[in-house]
Amino acid sequence: MITPVLPTYNRAPMAFVKGEGSWLTAEDGKRYLDLGAGIAVNALGHANPDLVAALTEQAGKLWHVSNLYRIPQQEKLAEMLVDKTFADTVFFTNSGTEAAELAIKMARKYHYEKGHPQRTQIITFEGAFHGRSTGAIAAAGSEKMVKGYGPLMPGFVQLKWGDHDALRTAITDQTCAVMIEPVQGEGGIRTVPDQCLKGLRDLCDSTGTLLIFDEVQCGMGRTGKLFAHEWSGITPDIMMVAKGIGGGFPLGAVLATENAAYGMGAGTHGSTYGGNPLACAVGAKVMEIIADDGFLGEVTRKSGLLRQGLESLVAAHPTVFEAVRGEGLILGLKCKALNTDIVRAGYQAGVLTVPAADNVIRLLPALNIPDADIATALTLLAQTAALVEAA
């Protein structure tokens, strides 16, 4: 018999009743160190007092009015994002999936309005994850994502990861955009080298192709810059953001240059809940905290502590782990043992990690995780490895 909640998730056998900082407390009272942060969502930890205050203050005033009217909280957050990024304009959504849908529409609309309606194809890459709508799964193209959901939205070309020659050949007079994650999350914490991002920017410029970055998982301070592409010194035309931008409150955004947003006038897109006062009040507080240079510097320092410990962990448990991947606090452990076995052993040890493709476990802790919790994380991960070795 089917359960009241549609059984689309393979859920772990725990339920949490309280969170504080980097820790979660389960129904039975056991505490877990959360190195997943809701899959990079709780960027400032659980029950962050600054976010609680921002949410509570706005909740007592106004939750929702719809986008039929001006929303000052939305305008404030948009101005903060424009001030800190390449973007000239922002559209707010509720999720990364919705941001992907708009990015696809915006890129195609741009070429249509510029007199090139044949330019509809979007190039994506093996291992990508852009959400679970019909458009987003067509963009990713993996069998796991698309099987049973045909016919798929046409207009996507998937290339192998890192195949530069194939990329150059794939761009034709029908190409609309290239869409890529600077650091793949679901794909196994794979980082696109800075020189490759620079080359991609040059290739798009020379062919009149729009460049779309998906920073839903790797953005909002996770690499030690506000957005991961900043390390390369280049900028996209369109960027998808979600997860960490709301600090746990549902919020996403599409950032774009004025040029890329050329075709997006009144009536071309909309969202009932997107950019409501409650979400944007929280998002503005998140931006105020994370966009600070001092905060981002601390992310880099904490990343160094964690990564150094992880390298030692790999060396100490060579039958369990193979290598450390990633940047900042979007890190992965490439595993020799089955990654899902390691995740489950972590439940026993009291630490939460997130599986990914390529037999990787993801470590996506709160960006403000204390040094003491980093030390505890390394101890618990060592205990997890010992449990796997003993199994």
N, C-alpha and C positions, 0 to 999 in steps of 0.2 A: 504493500500500500504506500502511495506517495505521501511524503511528509508535508505538513502545512507550509513550510518554507521550501520552495522549489529546490530539489537536491542537485544543484549545479556546482556545488563546492565540495571538495574533499577536505572537510574541516578536521582540525586537530581536536582531540577530546578534552579541551579546556574551555572554560568561559571565564572572562575577567569581569570583576566588579568594581575595581578601582585602579587608577593610575596616578603616579606621582613622579615627575621627572622621567628618568629612564627605566622606571620599575612599574610592573603590573602585578596586581594581586588577584588570584583566582578565587572561585567560589569556595574552595576548600581552605583558603587562607595562605596557600603557598605563593611565594613571591618569585617573579621571573624578571631577569634583566632583559629588557627589550632592545635587541640590536636590529630590529626590523622597522620600528617606528611606523607601523601601519603601512609598510612598503613606501618609505621615504615621505610619509605624509606629516607625521607629528614632528616637524622640524625643530620645534622648541620644547619637545618633551610633552608628557601627559600633564594635563591640568595646570599648564603654565599660568602663573598668577596674572601676568600682564594681559594674556589673551582672555582669561576668564573675566577680567575687569572690563576689557573692551567689549566683549560679547554681552556681558550683563548690563553695561551702561546703555548700549544700543538696543538691547532687547526690551528695556523699559521704556523706550521711546517709539520705535517704529521698526517693524520687521520687513514688510513687503508692500510695495505700491504698484509695481509693474513698470516696464520701460515706456509706458505712455507718457511718463513725466520725467523731468530732470531728477537725478538722484545725486545729491551732493557728495555722499560717501563714495560713490562710484567715480565721480569726477576727481576727487582727491586721490584715490588710489591710482587712477589712470595717469594723473600728473606725476605721481611719484615714480611710476614705471617708466614713463617717457623721459623723465629727468635722469634716470639712472641707466638707461639702455639706448640702443640704436633706434628705438621705435619712435614714430611720430603719432601713433594712434593705437588704441587698445579696445578690444571687444571682450566682455566678460561672459564666461560660461560657468557651468556647475562642475565640469570634469574635464579630464584630458581627452576623453573620447569625443566630447562635443567640440573641444578645441581643434582636434584633428579634422572633424567634419568641416569646420569653417575654413581651416587652412587649405583644404582641398578645393572648396568652393571659391575661395578668394583667388587662388592661383589660376584656376580655369577662367574665372570671370575677368581677370586682368587681361589675359590674352584675347579673349572675346572682344572686350571693349577696345583693345588696341588694334583691332582689325585682323586678328589671326585666330579665327574660331577653330582651325584645325589643330591648334596646339593644346591638346587635352591630356597627353600622356604624362604621368608622374613616375619618376624613377625612384625606387626604394631598394632596400638591401636585405639580403638573407639574415635572419635572426632578429629582424625589426619587430617592434611591438608598438602600435599606435592606437590601441583601443579595441573595442569589441563590437562596434557598429558594423553594418554591412560595408560601408566605405572603408573603415579602418582595417577590417580583416582582409579586404581585397588588396589594400595597400601592402600588408605584411605578406600575404600569399602563402604562408606555410600550410601544409596539409592539416596539421593539428587545429589551426584556426578556421579553415574554410570548409573542411569536409562536411558535407550534408547541408550546406547553406547556399548552394547555387540556385539560380545563376548569379554569378558575382558581378559587382559593378565593374565595367570595363575601364581601360585607360591606365593600367598600372603595369610597369615593367620591373621585375625583381632581378637584381644582380647579386652575384656572389660578393661576400664581404672582402674588401681589399683588392678587387680586380680593377685596377686603374684602366687597363686597355679596354675592357668591356664597357666601362663607363663612358670613355671618350667615343666609342663606336655607337653606344646606345642613344646618345643625344642627337636627335634629328629635327627636321622642321615641324615635327608633330609633338616635340617635347615641350611640356608646360613648366615643369619644376623638378627639382631633385629634393627629396625629403629624407632626412637622416638624423639619427640621434648622435650627438657628439660622444656620448658614452652610452652604449647599449646596456639597459638594465636587465630586462627579461631574457635578452640574448646571451647573457653570461658575463656581464661587466667587461665589455670590450670597448676600449678607448680608441677613437679615431685620432691618429697622430696629428699634431699641429700642422705639419707640412702638408698633410693630405687635405685638411680643411682649407688651407690657403690655396692649394691647387684646385680644389673644388670651387672655391669662390671665383678664381680666375677663369675656370672653364665655364661657369654659369654666366659670368660677365661677357665673355667672348661670344657666347651663343644666344644671348638674350633670354636665358633660362632663369627662373626664379629659384632661390635657394631657401628651403624651409628647414629649420631646425626644430626637432622635437626635444625640448628640455623639460618634459613633464617630470621625469624622474631625476635627471642629473642637474637640474637648475635650482634656483633659490638657495644659493650658498653652498651646495653640497660638495663642490670641488674646491672650495676656498676662494672662488670668485663668485659674484652674484649669479652669473651664468657661465656654464662650462666653456662656451665658445670664446669667451674673453681671453683665455690663455693663448689662443692662436693669433689674436690681434685682428681678426676679421669679424664681420657681422653678417647675419642672414637678411633676407628680405621679409620673411615671415617667421614667427616663432610661436610654438605651442608651449603653454605653461599650465601647471596644475599642481596636484599633490601638496608640496611644501608651502605654496603661496597662501593657503588658508590655515596652515598649522593644525589641521584636523577638521576644520569647517569646510564643507564642500565649496570649492571655488576653483575656477580655471580661467585662462585668458588666452587670447591670440594677440600678439604684438606684431605690428607691421610698420614698414615705412609708408610715407604718403604715396609714393609711386606704386608699391605693391597693392595698396588698398584702393587703387584708382577706380575700380568698377563698383565699389561697395557703397552705394548711396542708400537713401531711405527706402525701406521695403525689401532690400536684398537679403537680409538675414534678421533673425530675432531669437529671443529666448524669454520664456515666461519668468523664470527665477534668476537668470543670469545677471549678476551685478546688483543683487538686491542689497538694501542698506545693511542688513545683518552681516552678510558675507563680506562686504567691502570694508566694514568697520574693523572686522577681525583681520582682513588682509592688509589693511593699512598699518595696523600695529605690527604684524609680521614683517612687513617691509621696513618699517622704522627700525626694528631690531636687527634684522639680518643684513640689510644693505650697508650697515655701518662698517667702515674699514677695520676698526678694531675687532669687531665680532668675526669678520671674515679671516683676519689674521689668526685668531684663536682657532678657527676651524682647521686652518693649515697646520698649526702647532699640534693640535689634538690628533690630527691625521698622522703626523709623524710618530707620535707616541704609539698609536694603535698599530700602524704599519710595521714599525720596528718589532713590536711584540708578536705580530702575526708571522713575520719572517722567521722568528725564533721558534714559533709554534710549528711551522711547516718543517723546519729542520729537525725538531724533536719528535715529530710523528710522520715520518716519510711514507708509511703505508696508508695513512689516512688522507694527508694533504699533499698537493703537488706544487702549488705556487700561489702567490698573492697577485691580484689584479686590481686595477682601478685607480682613481684619483680622489684626493680629499677624503670625505667620509661616504663615498660610494665605492665600497671595496668588495672584492670577491675572493673566496678561497676556491681555487680549482682543486677538485678532490680526486683521490684515487679510489677511496671507498665510495659507495653510492651516496650521492648528496642527500637524498631523502632519508637514508639511515642516519646520517649525521644530524640532520634537523631533528629527527625523532629522539636521538640520544640527548640532544640539547634540552628537550623538554624534561628529561629525567634529571639532568644536571641543573636545570633552572635558568636556561638561557634561550632566547628566541632568535632564530635566524630565518632567512627566506631562501628557498631553492630557486635556481634559475637554470636556463639551458646550458649545455656543454658541461654538465656535471659540476656546477658551481653552486656554492651557497653565498648569498648576498649578506653583507653587513652594512646596514643603513641606519646607524644610531642617530639619536637626536643630535643636532649640530652643537648644542650646548652641553653635551654629556660631560660630567665632571671627570677630572683625571682619576679620582678614586674608582669611579665606575669603569673606566677603561682598564685599570689594573684588575678589577674584579672580572671583567669580561674575558680577559686573557686567561685568568685562572679557570673560569667556568668552561671556556672553550678547550682548555687542556684536559679538564675532567671529561668533557664530551668525547674528545679523541680517545681517551683511555677506555671509555665505555665501548666505543666502536671496536677498538683493538681487542677487547676482552670478549666480544660477542662471538 
